Each structure stands twice: as structure tokens, then as C-alpha cells.
Amino acid sequence: MNHYEFSFQVTDTTQQEELIALLSSIGFTGFDESNDACKAYIPVDDFDETAFNQILDIIAISFTKSIIKEENWNAIWESGFEPVTIPSFQEGKPWVRIRAGFHDADASISIDINITPRMSFGTGHHATTYMMVQLMGLIPVTGTRVIDFGSGTGVLAILAEKLGASSVLAIDYDPWCISNAADNLQANQCTKIRLIQLDKMPRVEEPVDIILANINLNIIKDNLDAISDAVKPGGWILFSGLLRTDAPEFDRMISDKGLQKIQYVEKDQWAAWLTQKL
């Protein structure tokens, strides 16, 4: 699957936040941010030029556009990929290390995850994945049943298994992500994760203990009823992929669904929630 890469020149954080929010609403699924630039990625088949031009009517911004072919992706990410170490939320000590297969493992760090992202997103470098990993360290995972909705590379599903989950259902709409995640499961010797391709949260016969939802506001909005119904009372739902400017609206949404906000964190312009179903 080929992707478009758009490189935007941004003037400040506020403009970058607005741009990412608008692009997320029309199917962009990956972002690479710096102080004065933002790269955004979308599958070629998902790109809606009319919707994109409507965003340009809202934000006057210069950009370049290029195609990243499927076979070129590994060379691009490998050229700049470095392992990321994520500290535990409470103690601040190195806890999870996410690396590529060509990096050596670090025995001094508790959890080692080997990820090859291909055209999928989720390496721990992005703030949303980073925060989700940290929040997972705040809840009991051993022996639980988990759903990872919007699994991407499968990194959070893999972490759930390494933390002792008894079963994990990893869901993504993109067949390329499913294929990529399958390779990553094998690289990490995972045996308790089942991958399925769906474009929405499924209705489950028996509610699970934990749901991980690192996607974007619009997809979470569209699926919040099903997400809430799929977790048992007392169970945990972790959300990210939302901007910190979404926080007031999202706080109202989760409260209306009977979800109690246990922990809220921000990193860069992104936000994440740890919630518990009442």
C-alpha cells in the first residue's frame, strides 16, 4: 500500500494542533511533528482531495506532497529509527524499550519489544503511544482479557501479553497493519494475541477487562457506545490519539458513558486518559 506524505510548514504549536485535528478527521493516521514542521501520512486510496482542499480554506499553509511506495518505507524509517525507552509512570525508571530487529536488546530494561513499523504507526516515539504505554503500567494486566482497538503495529497488544494478559484481541481496519502486526507478533514470540480486520469496534458476547483505544477523536466518538459496552464494570479503558484541546469535550463524553477519569496525562499537544467503568 502506497502512502502520501504531506510536509507542512507550521508557524506555531496552535496552528499545528489545529492542522492535526483537521487532518485526523479526514483519514490521516500518522504524524511526525517538529517545532516548525509537521509531516502527515495517509494511504493513497483513502485521500479525499475535496476534503483536503476544504482544510486549506480554513488554514492557509504551505506544503509539499510526495508518495512513499510500500517497498521504500523500511529504508526511510530505518535511516532514522532509534530505540525508545519509556519510563514507568510512577517511579520514572526505565521500564519498556521499543526497538527494531537490527538493534540489540538491553537486558537492564524490564520489557523489550521488537517492532518493524512498515507503513503502520506505533513505535513508541509518538507521544500517544508513549503515554498509552505509561498508563498501562498503572493497571493490573496479569490474567486479563484485552481488546486493542486500532492496533497499528500491534505494539500495545504485544505489551499487554508481556504484562501477563490471558488473551488479546487486536483490531485494525487496514490490511497492511494486520500483516505488519502479524510479523511483529512473531518477532516477539506472542501466542495469546488474535488479529482481526474490522473498521469498527465489534459487539462482544462477554465484556473484557481492558480496552486500549489509541486512535483519534472522530473514530472514538463513532465507537464510544460499543467501546463502553465491551468492558465489564470495574474494567479499564485507556484512550489516546486525542489532542489536549479535545479534553473538555472528551471529559463530558466519557462522563456521560459512566466512565470515571482515573488519570489524565499530556505530552506535547497530545492527551491520554485512563478511565474505569463504574
C-alpha positions in Angstrom: 0.0 0.0 0.0 1.4 3.4 -1.0 1.0 6.4 1.2 1.0 10.2 0.6 3.4 12.2 2.7 2.5 15.8 3.2 5.1 18.1 4.7 3.6 21.3 6.2 5.5 24.4 7.4 3.8 25.4 10.6 4.1 28.8 12.4 3.4 27.7 16.0 2.0 24.9 18.2 -1.5 26.3 18.0 -1.5 26.0 14.2 0.0 22.5 14.3 -2.7 21.3 16.8 -5.5 22.7 14.6 -3.9 21.1 11.5 -3.5 17.7 13.0 -7.1 17.8 14.3 -8.5 18.6 10.9 -6.3 16.1 9.1 -7.2 13.4 11.6 -10.9 14.0 10.8 -10.4 13.1 7.1 -8.4 9.9 7.5 -4.8 10.9 8.1 -3.4 8.4 10.5 0.3 9.3 11.2 2.1 12.5 12.1 5.7 13.4 12.6 6.0 16.7 14.4 8.8 19.2 15.0 8.9 22.9 16.0 8.4 24.3 12.6 7.1 21.4 10.5 4.6 18.6 10.5 4.6 15.6 8.3 1.3 13.8 7.8 0.6 10.4 6.2 -2.5 8.9 4.6 -3.0 5.8 2.4 -3.3 6.9 -1.2 -6.7 5.1 -1.6 -8.1 7.0 1.4 -7.1 10.5 0.3 -10.1 12.8 -0.3 -8.8 15.8 -2.3 -12.1 17.8 -1.8 -12.0 17.4 1.9 -8.3 18.3 2.0 -8.9 21.5 0.0 -11.6 22.5 2.5 -9.0 22.3 5.2 -6.7 24.5 3.2 -9.6 27.0 3.1 -9.5 27.1 6.9 -5.7 27.1 7.4 -3.6 28.9 4.9 -0.4 26.8 5.0 2.4 25.8 2.6 3.2 22.2 2.0 4.8 19.6 -0.2 3.3 16.3 -1.2 5.1 13.1 -2.2 4.3 9.4 -2.5 6.0 6.8 -0.3 5.9 3.5 -2.1 5.4 0.4 0.1 8.8 -1.0 -0.8 10.6 2.2 0.2 9.1 2.5 3.7 11.6 0.4 5.5 14.6 2.2 4.1 13.0 5.5 5.2 12.2 4.6 8.8 15.4 2.5 9.3 17.5 5.5 8.3 16.3 7.5 11.4 14.9 4.9 13.8 16.4 4.8 17.2 15.2 2.7 20.2 12.9 4.5 22.6 12.9 3.8 26.3 9.7 4.6 28.2 9.9 5.1 32.0 7.3 3.8 34.4 4.7 6.5 35.2 5.1 6.3 39.0 8.8 5.6 39.6 10.2 7.2 36.5 12.7 4.3 36.0 13.3 2.8 32.5 10.5 0.2 32.0 9.7 -0.5 28.4 12.2 -0.4 25.5 10.9 -0.4 21.9 13.4 -1.2 19.3 13.9 -2.6 15.8 15.2 -6.0 15.0 18.6 -4.6 14.0 19.1 -3.2 17.5 20.4 -5.2 20.3 18.2 -5.9 23.4 19.0 -4.1 26.6 18.9 -6.6 29.5 18.8 -3.8 32.1 15.3 -2.8 31.0 12.3 -4.9 32.1 10.3 -5.2 28.9 11.8 -5.5 25.4 9.6 -5.0 22.3 10.8 -5.6 18.8 8.8 -3.6 16.3 9.1 -3.1 12.5 6.5 -0.5 11.5 6.5 -0.8 7.7 3.6 1.5 6.7 1.9 1.2 10.1 2.2 3.5 13.1 3.1 2.7 16.6 6.8 2.6 17.7 6.7 4.5 21.0 8.2 7.6 19.5 4.9 9.3 19.1 3.5 10.9 22.2 0.2 9.0 22.1 1.9 5.5 22.1 4.4 6.7 24.8 1.5 7.8 27.1 -0.5 4.7 26.5 2.5 2.5 27.5 2.9 4.5 30.6 -0.7 4.3 31.6 -0.8 0.5 31.0 1.8 0.3 33.9 -0.9 1.7 36.3 -3.4 -1.1 36.0 -3.3 -4.8 36.7 -2.9 -6.7 33.4 -2.0 -10.2 34.6 -4.7 -12.7 33.7 -7.0 -10.1 32.0 -8.7 -10.2 28.6 -7.8 -7.2 26.5 -9.0 -5.5 23.3 -6.6 -3.3 21.4 -8.8 -1.2 19.1 -6.7 0.5 16.3 -3.7 -1.8 16.8 -1.4 -0.5 14.1 1.9 -2.2 14.6 0.5 -4.2 17.5 2.9 -2.6 20.0 0.2 -2.2 22.7 -1.2 -5.7 22.2 2.3 -7.1 22.5 2.9 -5.1 25.7 -0.4 -6.4 27.1 0.8 -10.0 26.5 4.2 -9.3 28.0 2.4 -7.9 31.1 0.5 -11.2 31.5 -2.8 -10.7 29.7 -4.5 -14.1 29.2 -5.9 -13.1 25.8 -5.7 -10.0 23.5 -7.9 -9.2 20.5 -6.1 -6.7 18.2 -8.3 -4.8 15.7 -7.4 -2.6 12.8 -9.2 -1.7 9.6 -6.0 -1.6 7.4 -5.0 -5.0 5.9 -1.4 -3.7 5.8 -1.4 -3.1 9.5 -2.8 -6.5 10.2 0.0 -8.1 8.1 2.6 -5.9 9.8 1.3 -6.7 13.3 1.4 -10.4 12.5 5.1 -10.1 11.7 5.7 -8.2 14.9 3.8 -10.8 17.0 6.0 -13.5 15.6 9.2 -11.4 16.3 8.1 -11.1 19.9 7.1 -14.7 20.2 3.5 -13.8 21.1 0.9 -16.6 21.4 -2.1 -15.0 23.1 -3.0 -12.3 20.5 -5.6 -12.7 17.8 -5.7 -10.2 14.9 -8.8 -9.3 13.1 -9.5 -6.7 10.4 -12.5 -4.5 11.2 -13.4 -0.9 10.7 -15.4 -0.5 13.9 -15.5 -1.8 17.5 -17.3 -5.2 17.5 -20.1 -6.1 19.8 -18.7 -8.7 22.2 -20.6 -11.6 23.8 -18.7 -11.3 27.1 -17.2 -7.9 28.3 -13.5 -7.8 28.7 -11.3 -6.4 31.4 -9.3 -3.8 29.5 -9.7 -1.8 26.2 -6.9 0.1 24.6 -8.1 2.8 22.1 -5.3 4.9 20.6 -6.9 6.3 17.5 -8.5 9.7 17.0 -11.4 11.7 18.4 -13.8 11.0 15.5 -13.3 7.3 15.5 -13.6 7.1 19.3 -16.8 9.2 19.1 -18.4 6.9 16.5 -17.5 3.8 18.5 -17.7 5.0 22.1 -21.0 3.2 22.8 -19.5 -0.1 21.6 -16.3 0.5 23.5 -18.1 1.2 26.7 -20.3 -1.8 26.3 -17.4 -4.1 25.6 -15.7 -3.6 29.0 -17.0 -5.1 32.3 -18.0 -2.9 35.3 -14.8 -2.1 37.1 -12.8 -2.6 33.9 -10.4 -0.2 32.4 -10.4 1.8 29.1 -7.3 3.7 28.0 -7.8 6.4 25.4 -5.3 8.5 23.3 -4.9 9.8 19.8 -6.7 12.9 21.0 -5.3 16.5 21.2 -5.2 18.2 24.6 -7.6 20.8 23.1 -10.2 17.9 22.9 -10.0 17.3 26.6 -13.1 19.4 27.8 -15.3 17.7 25.2 -13.9 14.3 25.8 -14.3 14.6 29.6 -18.0 15.2 29.0 -18.3 12.3 26.7 -16.7 9.7 29.0 -18.7 11.0 32.0 -21.9 10.6 30.0 -20.9 6.9 29.4 -20.3 6.2 33.1 -16.6 6.2 32.8 -14.6 7.7 35.7 -11.4 9.5 34.8 -8.6 8.0 36.9 -5.6 9.6 35.3 -5.1 12.2 32.6 -1.7 13.0 31.0 -0.4 15.3 28.3 2.7 15.1 26.2 3.5 17.7 23.6 0.0 18.7 22.3 -1.4 15.2 22.8 -3.5 13.8 25.7 -4.3 10.4 27.1 -6.9 9.1 29.6 -7.1 6.2 32.0 -10.7 5.5 32.8 -12.6 3.0 34.8 -16.2 1.8 34.1 -18.5 2.4 37.0 
